[in-house]
Amino acid sequence: MTNLTLDKLSNGIAFFDGYCAEVEVEFVSSTHSKIAQFLDKYETVQLVSAWSDTFLMKVYGSGEKEVKQLCAIIEEDYNVLSVEIVSLSEV
């Protein structure tokens, strides 16, 4: 008889971790302090790259609906001009 371990049981199983959206966010003001405040406010958002006042970010959530709702909330932020989802995929 063999001992079952978590590693043996999970061998070949793909675990679902959630969704990730790549999002372009255009800011009214893109000073370092404003961007730092924005990233502190939204814990599931990660900065990828920046051009002038437009930033490419990754937004994480447990489902597609949650990611889209978070993008809608971000779009209502006082310092945000626009939010565009570039891609959305499972991670």
CNS distance restraints for C-alpha pairs under 8 A (distance, minus, plus):
assign (resid   4 and name CA) (resid   8 and name CA) 6.23 0.50 0.50
assign (resid   4 and name CA) (resid   9 and name CA) 6.75 0.50 0.50
assign (resid   5 and name CA) (resid   9 and name CA) 6.14 0.50 0.50
assign (resid   6 and name CA) (resid  10 and name CA) 5.97 0.50 0.50
assign (resid   7 and name CA) (resid  11 and name CA) 6.05 0.50 0.50
assign (resid  16 and name CA) (resid  90 and name CA) 7.77 0.50 0.50
assign (resid  16 and name CA) (resid  91 and name CA) 7.07 0.50 0.50
assign (resid  17 and name CA) (resid  62 and name CA) 7.06 0.50 0.50
assign (resid  17 and name CA) (resid  90 and name CA) 7.50 0.50 0.50
assign (resid  17 and name CA) (resid  91 and name CA) 5.69 0.50 0.50
assign (resid  18 and name CA) (resid  60 and name CA) 7.30 0.50 0.50
assign (resid  18 and name CA) (resid  61 and name CA) 5.81 0.50 0.50
assign (resid  18 and name CA) (resid  62 and name CA) 4.29 0.50 0.50
assign (resid  18 and name CA) (resid  63 and name CA) 5.61 0.50 0.50
assign (resid  18 and name CA) (resid  90 and name CA) 5.74 0.50 0.50
assign (resid  18 and name CA) (resid  91 and name CA) 5.62 0.50 0.50
assign (resid  19 and name CA) (resid  60 and name CA) 5.78 0.50 0.50
assign (resid  19 and name CA) (resid  61 and name CA) 5.40 0.50 0.50
assign (resid  19 and name CA) (resid  62 and name CA) 5.96 0.50 0.50
assign (resid  19 and name CA) (resid  63 and name CA) 5.59 0.50 0.50
assign (resid  19 and name CA) (resid  64 and name CA) 6.07 0.50 0.50
assign (resid  19 and name CA) (resid  67 and name CA) 7.11 0.50 0.50
assign (resid  19 and name CA) (resid  88 and name CA) 6.97 0.50 0.50
assign (resid  19 and name CA) (resid  89 and name CA) 5.55 0.50 0.50
assign (resid  19 and name CA) (resid  90 and name CA) 4.33 0.50 0.50
assign (resid  19 and name CA) (resid  91 and name CA) 5.46 0.50 0.50
assign (resid  20 and name CA) (resid  58 and name CA) 6.39 0.50 0.50
assign (resid  20 and name CA) (resid  59 and name CA) 5.56 0.50 0.50
assign (resid  20 and name CA) (resid  60 and name CA) 4.57 0.50 0.50
assign (resid  20 and name CA) (resid  61 and name CA) 6.57 0.50 0.50
assign (resid  20 and name CA) (resid  67 and name CA) 7.32 0.50 0.50
assign (resid  20 and name CA) (resid  88 and name CA) 5.76 0.50 0.50
assign (resid  20 and name CA) (resid  89 and name CA) 5.54 0.50 0.50
assign (resid  20 and name CA) (resid  90 and name CA) 6.22 0.50 0.50
assign (resid  20 and name CA) (resid  91 and name CA) 6.37 0.50 0.50
assign (resid  21 and name CA) (resid  58 and name CA) 5.54 0.50 0.50
assign (resid  21 and name CA) (resid  59 and name CA) 5.14 0.50 0.50
assign (resid  21 and name CA) (resid  60 and name CA) 6.57 0.50 0.50
assign (resid  21 and name CA) (resid  67 and name CA) 6.99 0.50 0.50
assign (resid  21 and name CA) (resid  85 and name CA) 6.54 0.50 0.50
assign (resid  21 and name CA) (resid  86 and name CA) 7.19 0.50 0.50
assign (resid  21 and name CA) (resid  87 and name CA) 5.42 0.50 0.50
assign (resid  21 and name CA) (resid  88 and name CA) 4.21 0.50 0.50
assign (resid  21 and name CA) (resid  89 and name CA) 6.44 0.50 0.50
assign (resid  22 and name CA) (resid  56 and name CA) 6.81 0.50 0.50
assign (resid  22 and name CA) (resid  57 and name CA) 5.73 0.50 0.50
assign (resid  22 and name CA) (resid  58 and name CA) 4.66 0.50 0.50
assign (resid  22 and name CA) (resid  59 and name CA) 6.51 0.50 0.50
assign (resid  22 and name CA) (resid  85 and name CA) 6.05 0.50 0.50
assign (resid  22 and name CA) (resid  86 and name CA) 5.37 0.50 0.50
assign (resid  22 and name CA) (resid  87 and name CA) 5.16 0.50 0.50
assign (resid  22 and name CA) (resid  88 and name CA) 6.48 0.50 0.50
assign (resid  23 and name CA) (resid  56 and name CA) 5.66 0.50 0.50
assign (resid  23 and name CA) (resid  57 and name CA) 5.22 0.50 0.50
assign (resid  23 and name CA) (resid  58 and name CA) 6.10 0.50 0.50
assign (resid  23 and name CA) (resid  59 and name CA) 7.09 0.50 0.50
assign (resid  23 and name CA) (resid  83 and name CA) 6.68 0.50 0.50
assign (resid  23 and name CA) (resid  84 and name CA) 5.53 0.50 0.50
assign (resid  23 and name CA) (resid  85 and name CA) 4.43 0.50 0.50
assign (resid  23 and name CA) (resid  86 and name CA) 5.37 0.50 0.50
assign (resid  23 and name CA) (resid  87 and name CA) 7.17 0.50 0.50
assign (resid  24 and name CA) (resid  54 and name CA) 6.56 0.50 0.50
assign (resid  24 and name CA) (resid  55 and name CA) 5.59 0.50 0.50
assign (resid  24 and name CA) (resid  56 and name CA) 4.63 0.50 0.50
assign (resid  24 and name CA) (resid  57 and name CA) 6.36 0.50 0.50
assign (resid  24 and name CA) (resid  83 and name CA) 5.70 0.50 0.50
assign (resid  24 and name CA) (resid  84 and name CA) 5.16 0.50 0.50
assign (resid  24 and name CA) (resid  85 and name CA) 6.47 0.50 0.50
assign (resid  24 and name CA) (resid  86 and name CA) 6.84 0.50 0.50
assign (resid  25 and name CA) (resid  54 and name CA) 5.53 0.50 0.50
assign (resid  25 and name CA) (resid  55 and name CA) 5.20 0.50 0.50
assign (resid  25 and name CA) (resid  56 and name CA) 6.41 0.50 0.50
assign (resid  25 and name CA) (resid  57 and name CA) 7.28 0.50 0.50
assign (resid  25 and name CA) (resid  80 and name CA) 7.02 0.50 0.50
assign (resid  25 and name CA) (resid  81 and name CA) 7.63 0.50 0.50
assign (resid  25 and name CA) (resid  82 and name CA) 5.86 0.50 0.50
assign (resid  25 and name CA) (resid  83 and name CA) 4.64 0.50 0.50
assign (resid  25 and name CA) (resid  84 and name CA) 6.64 0.50 0.50
assign (resid  26 and name CA) (resid  53 and name CA) 5.64 0.50 0.50
assign (resid  26 and name CA) (resid  54 and name CA) 4.20 0.50 0.50
assign (resid  26 and name CA) (resid  55 and name CA) 6.33 0.50 0.50
assign (resid  26 and name CA) (resid  80 and name CA) 5.90 0.50 0.50
assign (resid  26 and name CA) (resid  81 and name CA) 5.38 0.50 0.50
assign (resid  26 and name CA) (resid  82 and name CA) 5.22 0.50 0.50
assign (resid  26 and name CA) (resid  83 and name CA) 6.54 0.50 0.50
assign (resid  27 and name CA) (resid  53 and name CA) 5.41 0.50 0.50
assign (resid  27 and name CA) (resid  54 and name CA) 6.29 0.50 0.50
assign (resid  27 and name CA) (resid  79 and name CA) 5.61 0.50 0.50
assign (resid  27 and name CA) (resid  80 and name CA) 4.40 0.50 0.50
assign (resid  27 and name CA) (resid  81 and name CA) 5.37 0.50 0.50
assign (resid  27 and name CA) (resid  82 and name CA) 7.30 0.50 0.50
assign (resid  28 and name CA) (resid  53 and name CA) 7.14 0.50 0.50
assign (resid  28 and name CA) (resid  79 and name CA) 5.22 0.50 0.50
assign (resid  28 and name CA) (resid  80 and name CA) 5.78 0.50 0.50
assign (resid  28 and name CA) (resid  81 and name CA) 5.91 0.50 0.50
assign (resid  29 and name CA) (resid  34 and name CA) 7.04 0.50 0.50
assign (resid  29 and name CA) (resid  53 and name CA) 6.90 0.50 0.50
assign (resid  29 and name CA) (resid  79 and name CA) 6.46 0.50 0.50
assign (resid  30 and name CA) (resid  34 and name CA) 6.14 0.50 0.50
assign (resid  30 and name CA) (resid  35 and name CA) 6.06 0.50 0.50
assign (resid  30 and name CA) (resid  52 and name CA) 7.66 0.50 0.50
assign (resid  30 and name CA) (resid  53 and name CA) 5.49 0.50 0.50
assign (resid  31 and name CA) (resid  35 and name CA) 6.32 0.50 0.50
assign (resid  32 and name CA) (resid  36 and name CA) 6.07 0.50 0.50
assign (resid  33 and name CA) (resid  37 and name CA) 6.10 0.50 0.50
assign (resid  34 and name CA) (resid  38 and name CA) 6.19 0.50 0.50
assign (resid  35 and name CA) (resid  39 and name CA) 6.20 0.50 0.50
assign (resid  36 and name CA) (resid  40 and name CA) 6.13 0.50 0.50
assign (resid  37 and name CA) (resid  41 and name CA) 6.18 0.50 0.50
assign (resid  38 and name CA) (resid  42 and name CA) 6.48 0.50 0.50
assign (resid  39 and name CA) (resid  43 and name CA) 6.66 0.50 0.50
assign (resid  39 and name CA) (resid  45 and name CA) 6.53 0.50 0.50
assign (resid  39 and name CA) (resid  46 and name CA) 7.26 0.50 0.50
assign (resid  39 and name CA) (resid  47 and name CA) 7.82 0.50 0.50
assign (resid  44 and name CA) (resid  59 and name CA) 5.82 0.50 0.50
assign (resid  44 and name CA) (resid  60 and name CA) 5.29 0.50 0.50
assign (resid  44 and name CA) (resid  61 and name CA) 7.18 0.50 0.50
assign (resid  45 and name CA) (resid  57 and name CA) 6.60 0.50 0.50
assign (resid  45 and name CA) (resid  58 and name CA) 5.60 0.50 0.50
assign (resid  45 and name CA) (resid  59 and name CA) 4.59 0.50 0.50
assign (resid  45 and name CA) (resid  60 and name CA) 6.48 0.50 0.50
assign (resid  46 and name CA) (resid  57 and name CA) 5.47 0.50 0.50
assign (resid  46 and name CA) (resid  58 and name CA) 5.06 0.50 0.50
assign (resid  46 and name CA) (resid  59 and name CA) 6.56 0.50 0.50
assign (resid  47 and name CA) (resid  55 and name CA) 7.33 0.50 0.50
assign (resid  47 and name CA) (resid  56 and name CA) 6.44 0.50 0.50
assign (resid  47 and name CA) (resid  57 and name CA) 4.52 0.50 0.50
assign (resid  47 and name CA) (resid  58 and name CA) 6.49 0.50 0.50
assign (resid  48 and name CA) (resid  55 and name CA) 7.52 0.50 0.50
assign (resid  48 and name CA) (resid  56 and name CA) 5.41 0.50 0.50
assign (resid  48 and name CA) (resid  57 and name CA) 5.07 0.50 0.50
assign (resid  48 and name CA) (resid  58 and name CA) 6.83 0.50 0.50
assign (resid  49 and name CA) (resid  55 and name CA) 5.83 0.50 0.50
assign (resid  49 and name CA) (resid  56 and name CA) 5.17 0.50 0.50
assign (resid  49 and name CA) (resid  57 and name CA) 7.05 0.50 0.50
assign (resid  50 and name CA) (resid  54 and name CA) 6.01 0.50 0.50
assign (resid  50 and name CA) (resid  55 and name CA) 4.28 0.50 0.50
assign (resid  50 and name CA) (resid  56 and name CA) 6.11 0.50 0.50
assign (resid  51 and name CA) (resid  55 and name CA) 6.08 0.50 0.50
assign (resid  59 and name CA) (resid  67 and name CA) 6.58 0.50 0.50
assign (resid  59 and name CA) (resid  70 and name CA) 7.90 0.50 0.50
assign (resid  59 and name CA) (resid  71 and name CA) 7.74 0.50 0.50
assign (resid  60 and name CA) (resid  67 and name CA) 6.27 0.50 0.50
assign (resid  61 and name CA) (resid  66 and name CA) 5.69 0.50 0.50
assign (resid  61 and name CA) (resid  67 and name CA) 5.07 0.50 0.50
assign (resid  62 and name CA) (resid  66 and name CA) 6.51 0.50 0.50
assign (resid  62 and name CA) (resid  67 and name CA) 7.55 0.50 0.50
assign (resid  63 and name CA) (resid  67 and name CA) 6.39 0.50 0.50
assign (resid  64 and name CA) (resid  68 and name CA) 6.30 0.50 0.50
assign (resid  64 and name CA) (resid  88 and name CA) 7.74 0.50 0.50
assign (resid  65 and name CA) (resid  69 and name CA) 6.11 0.50 0.50
assign (resid  66 and name CA) (resid  70 and name CA) 6.15 0.50 0.50
assign (resid  67 and name CA) (resid  71 and name CA) 6.26 0.50 0.50
assign (resid  68 and name CA) (resid  72 and name CA) 6.28 0.50 0.50
assign (resid  69 and name CA) (resid  73 and name CA) 6.28 0.50 0.50
assign (resid  70 and name CA) (resid  74 and name CA) 6.12 0.50 0.50
assign (resid  71 and name CA) (resid  75 and name CA) 6.15 0.50 0.50
assign (resid  71 and name CA) (resid  83 and name CA) 6.93 0.50 0.50
assign (resid  71 and name CA) (resid  85 and name CA) 7.99 0.50 0.50
assign (resid  72 and name CA) (resid  76 and name CA) 6.62 0.50 0.50
assign (resid  72 and name CA) (resid  83 and name CA) 7.92 0.50 0.50
assign (resid  73 and name CA) (resid  77 and name CA) 6.82 0.50 0.50
assign (resid  74 and name CA) (resid  80 and name CA) 7.31 0.50 0.50
assign (resid  74 and name CA) (resid  83 and name CA) 7.51 0.50 0.50
assign (resid  75 and name CA) (resid  80 and name CA) 5.92 0.50 0.50
assign (resid  75 and name CA) (resid  81 and name CA) 7.12 0.50 0.50
assign (resid  75 and name CA) (resid  82 and name CA) 5.92 0.50 0.50
assign (resid  75 and name CA) (resid  83 and name CA) 5.61 0.50 0.50
assign (resid  76 and name CA) (resid  80 and name CA) 6.96 0.50 0.50
